[in-house]
Amino acid sequence: MSTQPVLSRRERTRAATLGEIKATALRLMRELGSADVRFSDIAREMGMTAPALYRYYGDRDALVTALISDAYDDLAGAFAVARDEVAPGRPVARLQAVASAFRSWARGEPQRFALIFGAPVPGYVSDSNQATEACLRATGALKAVFYDAAAAGVLGRPVVDVVDYRLARAFSDEHDPVYAGRPGLAPETTQALMQCWTSLYGFISLETYGHLDYLDEPARDSLFAAHVDMLARMTGLDTPLEKP
């Protein structure tokens, strides 16, 4: 039996309108090639007045924050599905699955990728808590690859062997509700994890924005596979217990 609360007709209507506003904003962003979409543009497309939109979102920044959170949540879902299709004892294959999911999502959602990873929206002031929490949900799916590998006894030492104490403190999981109480990762492993994330982002950004178009698709596929293989070795996921 479903435990989801039954929404009233008014609540269903409001939820549908919120969804339509976000869908319209994303469509306009794709058409304009920019995330700098005005409330008046959205209202006109929906046959509403601009003031009417303020009954649903306090301002343009609140709408952009909702779009960013949705994009991160969608990406987190893609990560989790790809990761969970591979057993925890096969960390290299898990990294390959998550990395490929990230790449596929970016190629299929270039405007949403740009919204969360591209240049800041002009004039946008974020709701830092909502945006940060959504980002952590996405990166947490990659983080789980390392925690699960450590729990399965198949996580080796990363190439990184010296970590600045300020980074070690920043990487602490003591306040992370997901990993609190679990054996933590070594600071050098956490730094390697962060470098893995930023490196994946760098490659995928180059490809998404067309900077690797001088290579044909098979060549880009080969380069990406080699890049992920390098990250597996750098982070300690490619241990003697498992070969990719």
Beta strands, then each sheet from edge to edge (+ up, - down):
end
